[in-house]
Amino acid sequence: MMQQLDLLWETGDVNQALQQRFGWDAASASAWVSALLHKHYGLDDIQIVRWSISAGNAIIWVKHDQERWIFKISADRGRHAQIEQSVELQHWLSVQQMSVPLIVPTTTEQRVLKINERCVYLQQWLDGTPPDPDSSQQLWRIGEETAKLQRILADYPQAGQLPRVLLPLEQVCMGLAAWLGDTPDAAPLHQELAQLAKQELAHLPSGVCHNDIRAANLLFNGDELQAVLDFEEVGWRCLVLELAWTAVHGLTMYRNWQPCTVAQQQAIIAGYQSIRPLTEAELAILPKLCRLQNLYLLCSQGATATDAIQWLKEINFGSISPLNHP
């Protein structure tokens, strides 16, 4: 039996979610996983330490004696092709000596299995802790790793098969403008959103990006980054757009998301620029993209427009340049 069953980021009845999304109760879920790991991976007498549900996916921490793994199941058939791509990419990154968990193949050397309309794979369970918000070294590393991954992913042999991650810039800007409404002091933001809505990003450098670099997907040991996790959102994107997203979301976990502070965002950006200096065009648009990401995150987390405007008043990205290494 599993020791812990939870919803990773949602609220609600976890047993109901397990039944509705996967068709199991806790006992049958444990039995199914144990039987599969025995049949396809040769693992016996495994212990399920934790089972977390994230939308149509399950993340299961399992161990046997001193050996430990993470087993992932997706019941979302619409994402199976993307999951297969992400597993192959993660395997390639491990071959390149990047800091990612190793994919564990089956006894027949398959890295992904599709069984009963479910997509599953097994990987290392690595130790580590999320980044410390007060550690300038760790924040710098987040920026560094974002740039390093962009650089190495440019050489991925199957890059052309990965999806494009589009930002409906005009739609997002119009939605935020409607949310701001006639809130006092919103006029400058309305003007900037109107300008951004017409902004073209096609002329800016793009490439394959992780697209979800944040605390929930990072493991640290002291100031050293041990691993980057979860490549299921990987795809082509404007590089500076990923930087803006990471600078704002870099310390988010699973619940109660809040933007990084100004100093934290600047440290992430500086770490990034230590590996990949931004072009003049990227430097010009980055402040606007950071403000957009801050605004969008605050809106999505239920902040009032008044509170969001006050937060943005404290953010000044008018002059972005690499900081001294902490």
ABEGO torsion letter per residue (X at the ends): XBABBBBAABBEBAAAAAAAAAGBBAAAAAAAAAAAAAAAAGBBGBBBABBBBBEABBBBBBBBEABBBBBBBBABAAAAAAAAAAAAAAAAAAAAGBBBBBBBBBAAGBABBBBGGBBBBBBBBBBEBBBBAABAAAAAAAAAAAAAAAAAAAABAAAAABBBBBBBAAAAAAAAAAAAEABBGAAAAAAAAAAAAABBAAABBBBBBAGABBAAABBBBEABBABBBGAAABEBBBAAAAAAAAAAAAABBABGBBBBBAAAAAAAAAAAAAABBBBAAAAAAAAAAAAAAAAAAAAAAGBBAAAAAAAAAABBAABBBBBBBX
